[in-house]
Amino acid sequence: MILRLLIKDSVAFSDVDLEFQNGFNVFSGASGSGKSVLMESLLALFGLKESNAALIEADLEIALQKFGIDLEAFGLQSEGEDLVLSIIKKDKTRYFINRSASPKKRLIDLVSPFGKHIASKGAHELEGKNVLRILDSLVSSKIPSHQELLESFKMQYHQLLALQAEQSELEEQEKNIQNLKEFAAFEIQKIASIQPSEGEYEHLLELKKTLSKKEKIHQSIQEAMEVLDRIPKIYEALNSIDKEYSAFEESVMEVQGILEDENTRLLELSELDAGAILDRISVLSDLNRRYGSIAQALSHLQDQKQKLKDYEELSFNKDRLQAQIQQSQQICAELCTQIKAHRSQYVGVFQKEIAALCAQLLLKAPHIGLKDSPMGKNGTEMIAIKLENTAIESLSSGEYNRLRLAMMCLDAQINASSGILVLDEIDANLSGEESEGVAKVLQMLSKTYQIFAISHQPHMPALADRHYLVFKQEGKSQVKLLDKEGRILEMARMISGASITQEALDFAKKKLEQNGLKDSR
């Protein structure tokens, strides 16, 4: 829920600092007082309206996991259930989530699972898949095994789609099988004919480096050997003075051995074909450029060999895959048959539940029916909803939004679905009876939703948990939470206009007391 809303320098308000609670929150006030401006500021935090203030900020407490939201997936650090949304507008509008700058789209993606706005057609509440989800929830409350069937079907259908995708890939390969086989054979021949080995390229480069310095090294060795030829003179001198030189002699022998070995190696190198070495380096260098390294070239060789084998076994794989698809389709069909039977058993109960809510909202009787459809992720049925003979696409905006409310209320009753719901003048142009029905449904919905609604009629304020008055003072809009006396006065104004009558006051007081408001608020 929204715990606190802060607005600075909006087009109507200088400063707003409101603290909220859960439940049904209603805003009213004279025309032009700034009610819609306040709601637009709130909706800006949902990314549904443009910012209309220098600063808009809200502190929220939301069980994000319940809505499948992981802040880390948004690149943000989780702070439990606390969430701070901010919009700062100067030369440009900037959005912040938990004080971290964020694109507007990220804000919308974050808030959309729990932030709802009823204002126009097109929301998801009346989409077939959502209505079917609520029906399935009702069925599961009556038949616990129904949920297990749905989960089993979802898993099996996902597997079926994967098998069908693999089949499509095989069929595509089959069209080009000869080209693919020739390409794989070409790649294999190209690498296999070179017969590279890991470490060979590096060894040849080192060999090339040695060959380029062979003459210089040989000359150095010869000069060193000449020096060693005069070492016996040193032994004679050491003997003459009776000095021990065995360690020195061992070192000299070790150096002489090293030089002789290197000289032998140089003689062996002189027998190598330098041109052939350079050619081999060039060939291996091409492999390196093409595949990244000799090791990767060898890995590619094995991949191509496996592909060639797979191409040659394509017919076998296709037959095996077709058998798996048929088995998966059969399992899905059996699960769909059971799911359909359960849905058909309770669609009448579902219709009665939604009809009761529609009656409260003075809507025509709903007709809900299941129709066969090709197998999809929701089974083999689609659900159609009408008000008498009118398709939902042809409903008036008022009827559409009231039907949305009915569906949301039923969802809340079955699934305890929750969130934040903003309604901008939903009772405008409604009769008194229609407005009262909307108010009663919103009161039910407020058990799980935090609701913010603008009202022009007394029915919503009479049932609200909290009633706020928006008014003008010295040319600027203000908003305040009303106590009981304030609520009576404001409801009386809504009933009788600026000239408040005693009858209106008595009616307002009676309505509030009927709804349990006896305290000083």
C-alpha positions as CSV (number, residue, x, y, z in Angstrom):
1,M,0.0,0.0,0.0
2,I,0.9,3.7,-0.3
3,L,2.0,4.9,3.2
4,R,2.8,8.5,2.3
5,L,2.4,10.8,-0.7
6,L,4.5,13.9,-1.1
7,I,3.9,16.5,-3.8
8,K,5.7,19.9,-4.3
9,D,4.9,22.7,-6.7
10,S,2.2,21.0,-8.8
11,V,0.0,22.9,-11.2
12,A,-2.7,23.2,-8.5
13,F,-1.0,22.4,-5.2
14,S,1.9,24.1,-3.5
15,D,2.6,21.3,-1.0
16,V,0.9,18.0,-0.3
17,D,2.0,15.6,2.4
18,L,-0.5,12.8,3.1
19,E,-0.3,9.6,5.1
20,F,-2.6,6.8,4.0
21,Q,-3.8,3.5,5.3
22,N,-5.2,0.4,3.6
23,G,-8.9,0.3,2.6
24,F,-11.3,2.6,0.8
25,N,-10.0,6.2,0.4
26,V,-12.4,8.7,-1.2
27,F,-11.6,12.2,-2.5
28,S,-14.3,14.8,-3.1
29,G,-14.6,18.6,-3.6
30,A,-16.2,21.3,-5.6
31,S,-15.6,21.4,-9.4
32,G,-12.2,22.8,-10.2
33,S,-10.8,22.2,-6.7
34,G,-7.9,20.0,-8.0
35,K,-9.1,16.4,-7.4
36,S,-8.1,15.2,-10.9
37,V,-4.8,17.0,-10.6
38,L,-4.1,15.1,-7.4
39,M,-5.0,11.7,-9.0
40,E,-2.8,12.6,-12.0
41,S,0.1,13.1,-9.7
42,L,-0.6,9.7,-8.1
43,L,-0.9,8.0,-11.5
44,A,2.4,9.6,-12.6
45,L,4.1,7.4,-10.0
46,F,2.6,4.4,-11.9
47,G,4.0,5.7,-15.2
48,L,0.4,6.2,-16.4
49,K,0.4,10.0,-16.5
50,E,3.0,12.7,-17.1
51,S,4.4,14.4,-14.0
52,N,2.5,17.6,-13.1
53,A,4.7,18.7,-10.2
54,A,8.4,19.6,-9.4
55,L,8.5,16.6,-7.0
56,I,6.2,13.6,-6.6
57,E,7.2,10.9,-4.1
58,A,5.5,8.0,-2.5
59,D,6.6,5.6,0.3
60,L,5.1,2.1,-0.3
61,E,4.9,-1.1,1.6
62,I,4.5,-3.9,-1.0
63,A,5.0,-7.7,-0.7
64,L,6.8,-7.7,-4.0
65,Q,7.4,-11.5,-4.1
66,K,3.6,-12.0,-4.1
67,F,3.5,-10.2,-7.4
68,G,6.4,-12.0,-8.8
69,I,8.7,-9.0,-8.6
70,D,12.4,-9.3,-7.9
71,L,14.1,-5.9,-7.5
72,E,17.5,-7.4,-8.3
73,A,16.1,-8.3,-11.8
74,F,15.5,-4.6,-12.2
75,G,19.1,-3.9,-11.2
76,L,18.0,-2.6,-7.8
77,Q,18.8,-3.6,-4.3
78,S,16.0,-5.1,-2.3
79,E,14.9,-3.3,0.9
80,G,12.3,-5.8,2.1
81,E,8.8,-4.6,1.5
82,D,9.7,-0.9,1.5
83,L,9.6,0.8,-1.9
84,V,10.2,4.5,-2.6
85,L,9.0,6.0,-6.0
86,S,10.1,9.5,-6.9
87,I,9.7,11.8,-9.9
88,I,11.7,15.1,-10.2
89,K,10.8,17.5,-12.9
90,K,13.1,20.4,-13.8
91,D,14.4,20.9,-17.3
92,K,13.5,17.2,-17.9
93,T,11.6,14.6,-16.0
94,R,13.6,12.0,-14.1
95,Y,12.3,8.9,-12.4
96,F,13.8,7.1,-9.3
97,I,13.2,3.8,-7.6
98,N,14.6,3.5,-4.1
99,R,16.5,6.7,-4.8
100,S,18.2,5.1,-7.8
101,A,17.7,6.8,-11.2
102,S,15.5,4.6,-13.5
103,P,14.0,4.8,-17.0
104,K,10.2,5.4,-17.1
105,K,9.7,2.0,-18.7
106,R,11.3,0.2,-15.8
107,L,9.0,2.1,-13.4
108,I,6.0,1.0,-15.4
109,D,7.2,-2.6,-15.5
110,L,7.8,-2.6,-11.8
111,V,4.4,-1.0,-10.8
112,S,2.0,-2.6,-13.3
113,P,1.6,-5.9,-11.4
114,F,0.1,-4.2,-8.4
115,G,-0.9,-0.7,-9.5
116,K,-4.3,-0.6,-11.3
117,H,-6.2,2.3,-12.9
118,I,-9.8,2.1,-14.0
119,A,-10.5,4.8,-16.5
120,S,-10.8,3.4,-20.0
121,K,-11.3,0.2,-22.0
122,G,-8.5,-2.2,-22.9
123,A,-7.3,-3.5,-19.5
124,H,-6.6,-7.2,-19.0
125,E,-9.3,-7.9,-16.4
126,L,-11.9,-8.9,-19.0
127,E,-9.5,-10.7,-21.4
128,G,-10.4,-14.3,-22.0
129,K,-7.2,-15.7,-20.4
130,N,-7.7,-13.7,-17.2
131,V,-11.4,-14.7,-16.9
132,L,-10.4,-18.3,-17.5
133,R,-7.8,-18.0,-14.8
134,I,-10.4,-16.8,-12.3
135,L,-12.7,-19.7,-13.3
136,D,-9.9,-22.1,-12.8
137,S,-9.3,-20.7,-9.3
138,L,-13.0,-21.1,-8.5
139,V,-12.9,-24.7,-9.8
140,S,-9.7,-25.4,-7.8
141,S,-11.4,-24.2,-4.6
142,K,-14.1,-26.9,-5.2
143,I,-11.9,-29.6,-6.7
144,P,-8.3,-29.4,-5.3
145,S,-7.0,-31.8,-7.9
146,H,-7.9,-29.3,-10.7
147,Q,-4.8,-27.2,-9.9
148,E,-2.6,-30.3,-10.2
149,L,-4.2,-31.0,-13.6
150,L,-3.5,-27.4,-14.7
151,E,0.2,-27.6,-13.6
152,S,0.6,-31.0,-15.2
153,F,-0.9,-29.7,-18.5
154,K,1.3,-26.6,-18.4
155,M,4.4,-28.7,-18.0
156,Q,3.4,-31.2,-20.7
157,Y,2.3,-28.5,-23.1
158,H,5.6,-26.7,-22.7
159,Q,7.3,-30.0,-23.5
160,L,5.1,-30.5,-26.6
161,L,6.0,-27.0,-27.9
162,A,9.6,-27.8,-27.5
163,L,9.3,-31.0,-29.4
164,Q,7.3,-29.3,-32.2
165,A,10.0,-26.6,-32.4
166,E,12.6,-29.3,-32.7
167,Q,10.5,-31.0,-35.4
168,S,10.2,-27.7,-37.4
169,E,14.0,-27.3,-37.2
170,L,14.5,-30.9,-38.5
171,E,12.1,-30.3,-41.3
172,E,13.9,-27.1,-42.3
173,Q,17.2,-29.0,-42.2
174,E,15.7,-31.7,-44.3
175,K,15.0,-29.1,-47.1
176,N,18.6,-28.2,-47.2
177,I,20.1,-31.5,-46.1
178,Q,22.4,-32.0,-49.1
179,N,23.8,-28.4,-48.8
180,L,24.3,-28.9,-45.1
181,K,26.0,-32.2,-45.6
182,E,28.3,-30.8,-48.2
183,F,29.2,-27.8,-46.0
184,A,29.9,-30.1,-43.0
185,A,32.1,-32.4,-45.2
186,F,33.9,-29.4,-46.6
187,E,34.6,-28.0,-43.1
188,I,35.8,-31.5,-41.9
189,Q,38.1,-31.9,-44.9
190,K,39.6,-28.4,-44.5
191,I,40.7,-29.0,-40.9
192,A,41.4,-32.7,-41.1
193,S,43.7,-32.3,-44.1
194,I,45.9,-29.9,-42.1
195,Q,46.0,-32.3,-39.2
196,P,46.8,-29.6,-36.6
197,S,47.7,-30.4,-33.0
198,E,47.4,-28.3,-29.9
199,G,50.6,-26.5,-29.1
200,E,52.0,-27.0,-32.6
201,Y,51.6,-23.4,-33.8
202,E,53.4,-22.0,-30.7
203,H,56.2,-24.6,-31.1
204,L,56.8,-23.6,-34.7
205,L,56.8,-19.9,-33.9
206,E,59.5,-20.6,-31.3
207,L,61.4,-22.7,-33.8
208,K,61.2,-19.9,-36.3
209,K,62.5,-17.5,-33.8
210,T,65.5,-19.8,-33.1
211,L,66.2,-20.3,-36.8
212,S,66.4,-16.5,-37.3
213,K,69.1,-16.3,-34.7
214,K,70.9,-19.6,-35.5
215,E,74.0,-18.0,-37.0
216,K,74.4,-15.6,-34.2
217,I,74.0,-18.3,-31.6
218,H,76.4,-20.6,-33.4
219,Q,79.1,-17.9,-33.5
220,S,78.6,-17.2,-29.8
221,I,79.0,-20.8,-29.0
222,Q,82.2,-21.1,-31.1
223,E,83.7,-18.1,-29.3
224,A,82.8,-19.6,-25.9
225,M,84.3,-23.0,-26.9
226,E,87.6,-21.2,-27.8
227,V,87.6,-19.7,-24.3
228,L,87.0,-23.1,-22.8
229,D,90.0,-24.5,-24.7
230,R,92.2,-22.3,-22.5
231,I,90.7,-23.4,-19.2
232,P,93.5,-26.0,-18.5
233,K,95.8,-23.0,-18.0
234,I,93.6,-22.0,-15.1
235,Y,93.8,-25.5,-13.6
236,E,97.7,-25.4,-13.8
237,A,97.7,-22.1,-12.0
238,L,95.4,-23.3,-9.3
239,N,97.6,-26.5,-8.9
240,S,100.7,-24.3,-8.5
241,I,99.2,-22.6,-5.5
242,D,97.7,-25.7,-4.1
243,K,94.1,-24.5,-4.4
244,E,91.0,-26.8,-4.6
245,Y,89.1,-26.3,-7.9
246,S,86.8,-29.3,-8.2
247,A,83.6,-27.2,-7.9
248,F,85.0,-24.8,-10.6
249,E,85.9,-27.8,-12.8
250,E,82.3,-29.2,-12.4
251,S,80.8,-25.9,-13.5
252,V,83.1,-25.7,-16.5
253,M,82.1,-29.2,-17.5
254,E,78.4,-28.3,-17.1
255,V,78.8,-25.2,-19.3
256,Q,80.7,-27.2,-21.9
257,G,78.0,-29.8,-22.0
258,I,75.3,-27.1,-22.5
259,L,77.2,-25.5,-25.3
260,E,77.9,-28.8,-27.0
261,D,74.2,-29.8,-26.8
262,E,73.0,-26.5,-28.2
263,N,75.6,-26.8,-31.0
264,T,74.2,-30.3,-31.8
265,R,70.7,-28.9,-31.8
266,L,71.8,-26.1,-34.2
267,L,73.2,-28.7,-36.5
268,E,69.9,-30.6,-36.5
269,L,68.0,-27.3,-37.2
270,S,70.2,-26.7,-40.2
271,E,68.9,-29.9,-41.7
272,L,65.2,-28.6,-41.4
273,D,63.4,-27.1,-44.4
274,A,62.8,-23.4,-43.3
275,G,60.5,-22.8,-46.1
276,A,58.3,-25.8,-45.1
277,I,58.2,-24.5,-41.5
278,L,57.1,-21.0,-42.7
279,D,54.4,-22.6,-44.9
280,R,53.1,-24.7,-42.0
281,I,53.0,-21.6,-39.8
282,S,51.0,-19.8,-42.5
283,V,48.5,-22.6,-42.7
284,L,48.1,-22.8,-39.0
285,S,47.8,-19.0,-38.8
286,D,44.8,-19.2,-41.2
287,L,43.1,-21.7,-38.8
288,N,43.8,-19.4,-35.9
289,R,42.2,-16.4,-37.7
290,R,39.2,-18.4,-38.8
291,Y,38.4,-20.3,-35.6
292,G,40.2,-18.3,-32.8
293,S,42.7,-20.9,-31.9
294,I,43.9,-24.4,-32.9
295,A,42.0,-25.8,-29.9
296,Q,38.8,-24.2,-31.2
297,A,39.5,-25.4,-34.7
298,L,39.8,-29.0,-33.4
299,S,36.5,-28.5,-31.4
300,H,34.8,-27.2,-34.6
301,L,36.1,-30.3,-36.4
302,Q,34.4,-32.6,-33.8
303,D,31.2,-30.5,-34.0
304,Q,31.0,-30.8,-37.8
305,K,31.7,-34.5,-37.6
306,Q,28.7,-34.8,-35.2
307,K,26.5,-32.7,-37.4
308,L,27.4,-34.8,-40.4
309,K,26.4,-37.9,-38.4
310,D,23.2,-36.2,-37.3
311,Y,22.3,-35.3,-40.9
312,E,22.9,-38.8,-42.0
313,E,20.6,-40.0,-39.1
314,L,18.0,-37.4,-39.8
315,S,15.3,-39.7,-40.9
316,F,15.7,-41.8,-37.8
317,N,15.6,-38.8,-35.6
318,K,12.5,-37.4,-37.3
319,D,10.6,-40.7,-36.8
320,R,11.7,-40.8,-33.2
321,L,10.6,-37.2,-32.7
322,Q,7.2,-37.8,-34.3
323,A,6.5,-40.6,-31.9
324,Q,7.4,-38.4,-28.9
325,I,5.1,-35.7,-30.2
326,Q,2.2,-38.1,-30.7
327,Q,2.7,-39.4,-27.2
328,S,2.9,-35.8,-25.7
329,Q,-0.2,-34.8,-27.7
330,Q,-2.1,-37.7,-26.3
331,I,-1.2,-36.9,-22.7
332,C,-2.1,-33.2,-23.3
333,A,-5.5,-34.2,-24.8
334,E,-6.3,-36.5,-21.8
335,L,-5.4,-33.7,-19.4
336,C,-7.5,-31.2,-21.4
337,T,-10.5,-33.6,-21.3
338,Q,-10.4,-33.7,-17.5
339,I,-9.8,-29.9,-17.2
340,K,-12.7,-29.2,-19.6
341,A,-15.0,-31.5,-17.5
342,H,-14.2,-29.6,-14.3
343,R,-14.7,-26.2,-16.0
344,S,-18.0,-27.2,-17.6
345,Q,-19.1,-28.4,-14.1
346,Y,-18.6,-25.0,-12.5
347,V,-19.0,-22.4,-15.2
348,G,-22.6,-22.1,-14.2
349,V,-21.5,-21.4,-10.6
350,F,-19.0,-18.9,-11.9
351,Q,-21.7,-17.1,-13.9
352,K,-24.0,-16.9,-10.8
353,E,-21.1,-15.3,-8.8
354,I,-20.4,-12.7,-11.4
355,A,-24.1,-12.1,-12.0
356,A,-24.6,-11.3,-8.3
357,L,-21.9,-8.6,-8.5
358,C,-23.3,-7.3,-11.8
359,A,-26.8,-7.0,-10.2
360,Q,-25.3,-4.8,-7.5
361,L,-23.7,-2.7,-10.2
362,L,-27.1,-2.5,-12.1
363,L,-25.5,-4.2,-15.1
364,K,-27.4,-6.5,-17.5
365,A,-27.2,-10.2,-16.7
366,P,-23.9,-11.7,-17.8
367,H,-23.6,-14.7,-20.1
368,I,-20.4,-16.7,-19.7
369,G,-19.8,-19.7,-22.0
370,L,-16.9,-22.0,-22.8
371,K,-16.1,-22.6,-26.5
372,D,-13.8,-25.2,-28.0
373,S,-10.6,-23.9,-29.4
374,P,-7.3,-25.3,-30.7
375,M,-5.1,-26.5,-28.0
376,G,-3.2,-23.6,-26.3
377,K,-1.4,-22.9,-23.1
378,N,-4.8,-22.6,-21.3
379,G,-6.2,-25.9,-22.7
380,T,-8.8,-26.5,-25.4
381,E,-11.4,-23.9,-24.4
382,M,-11.8,-20.2,-24.7
383,I,-14.2,-18.2,-22.5
384,A,-16.7,-15.7,-23.9
385,I,-18.4,-13.1,-21.7
386,K,-21.4,-10.9,-22.7
387,L,-23.9,-8.7,-21.0
388,E,-27.1,-10.2,-22.3
389,N,-26.4,-10.2,-26.0
390,T,-23.8,-7.4,-26.0
391,A,-20.2,-8.4,-26.5
392,I,-17.8,-6.6,-24.1
393,E,-16.2,-4.8,-27.1
394,S,-19.5,-3.0,-27.7
395,L,-20.2,-2.0,-24.1
396,S,-20.3,1.7,-23.1
397,S,-17.2,2.9,-21.1
398,G,-19.3,3.0,-17.9
399,E,-20.6,-0.6,-18.3
400,Y,-17.1,-1.8,-19.3
401,N,-15.5,-0.4,-16.2
402,R,-18.2,-1.6,-13.8
403,L,-17.9,-5.1,-15.3
404,R,-14.1,-4.8,-14.7
405,L,-14.9,-4.0,-11.1
406,A,-17.1,-7.0,-10.8
407,M,-14.4,-9.3,-12.2
408,M,-11.7,-7.8,-9.9
409,C,-14.0,-8.2,-6.9
410,L,-14.7,-11.9,-7.8
411,D,-10.9,-12.5,-8.2
412,A,-10.3,-10.9,-4.8
413,Q,-13.0,-13.1,-3.2
414,I,-11.5,-16.3,-4.7
415,N,-7.8,-15.5,-4.8
416,A,-7.4,-12.7,-2.3
417,S,-5.9,-10.7,-5.2
418,S,-4.6,-7.4,-4.0
419,G,-2.9,-4.2,-5.0
420,I,-3.5,-0.5,-5.4
421,L,-6.5,0.7,-7.3
422,V,-7.0,4.3,-8.6
423,L,-10.4,5.3,-9.9
424,D,-10.9,8.8,-11.5
425,E,-14.6,9.8,-11.2
426,I,-16.0,6.3,-11.8
427,D,-19.4,7.4,-10.5
428,A,-19.7,10.4,-12.9
429,N,-22.8,10.2,-15.1
430,L,-24.2,7.3,-13.1
431,S,-27.6,7.2,-11.5
432,G,-27.9,7.2,-7.7
433,E,-28.6,3.5,-7.7
434,E,-25.7,2.7,-10.0
435,S,-23.3,4.9,-7.9
436,E,-24.4,3.1,-4.7
437,G,-23.8,-0.3,-6.4
438,V,-20.3,0.8,-7.4
439,A,-19.6,2.0,-3.8
440,K,-20.7,-1.3,-2.3
441,V,-18.5,-3.3,-4.7
442,L,-15.5,-1.0,-4.0
443,Q,-16.1,-1.5,-0.3
444,M,-15.8,-5.3,-0.8
445,L,-12.8,-4.9,-3.0
446,S,-11.1,-2.7,-0.4
447,K,-10.7,-5.7,1.9
448,T,-7.7,-6.7,-0.2
449,Y,-7.0,-3.6,-2.3
450,Q,-6.0,-0.1,-1.2
451,I,-8.4,2.1,-3.2
452,F,-8.2,5.8,-4.2
453,A,-11.3,7.1,-5.8
454,I,-12.8,10.5,-6.8
455,S,-16.5,10.7,-6.1
456,H,-19.2,13.2,-7.1
457,Q,-22.0,11.4,-5.3
458,P,-22.5,10.7,-1.5
459,H,-22.6,6.9,-1.8
460,M,-18.8,6.2,-1.9
461,P,-18.0,8.7,0.9
462,A,-20.7,7.0,3.0
463,L,-18.9,3.6,2.7
464,A,-15.3,4.9,2.6
465,D,-12.8,4.1,5.4
466,R,-11.4,7.6,5.0
467,H,-12.8,10.7,3.2
468,Y,-10.5,13.5,2.0
469,L,-11.7,17.0,0.9
470,V,-9.9,18.8,-1.9
471,F,-10.6,22.6,-1.8
472,K,-9.2,25.9,-2.9
473,Q,-7.6,28.4,-0.5
474,E,-5.9,31.6,-1.6
475,G,-5.9,30.4,-5.2
476,K,-4.1,27.1,-4.3
477,S,-5.5,23.6,-3.9
478,Q,-5.4,22.0,-0.5
479,V,-6.4,18.5,0.7
480,K,-7.3,17.3,4.2
481,L,-8.7,14.2,5.9
482,L,-12.2,14.8,7.2
483,D,-13.5,13.9,10.7
484,K,-17.1,12.8,11.2
485,E,-18.6,16.3,11.2
486,G,-16.5,17.2,8.2
487,R,-17.7,14.1,6.3
488,I,-21.4,15.0,7.2
489,L,-21.0,18.5,5.8
490,E,-19.2,17.4,2.6
491,M,-21.8,14.7,1.9
492,A,-24.6,17.2,2.5
493,R,-22.9,19.5,0.0
494,M,-22.7,16.7,-2.5
495,I,-26.4,16.1,-2.0
496,S,-27.9,19.6,-1.9
497,G,-25.2,21.8,-3.4
498,A,-23.6,24.9,-2.0
499,S,-26.8,25.7,0.0
500,I,-26.8,22.9,2.4
501,T,-30.2,21.8,3.7
502,Q,-31.1,20.2,7.0
503,E,-32.5,17.3,5.2
504,A,-29.2,16.7,3.5
505,L,-27.3,16.9,6.8
506,D,-29.7,14.4,8.4
507,F,-29.4,12.0,5.4
508,A,-25.6,12.2,5.5
509,K,-25.4,11.6,9.2
510,K,-27.9,8.7,9.0
511,K,-25.9,7.1,6.1
512,L,-22.6,7.3,8.0
513,E,-24.1,5.9,11.2
514,Q,-25.7,3.1,9.2
515,N,-22.3,2.2,7.9
516,G,-20.8,2.2,11.4
517,L,-19.1,5.6,11.6
518,K,-19.7,6.8,15.2
519,D,-16.3,8.1,16.2
520,S,-15.1,11.7,15.9
521,R,-13.5,11.3,12.5
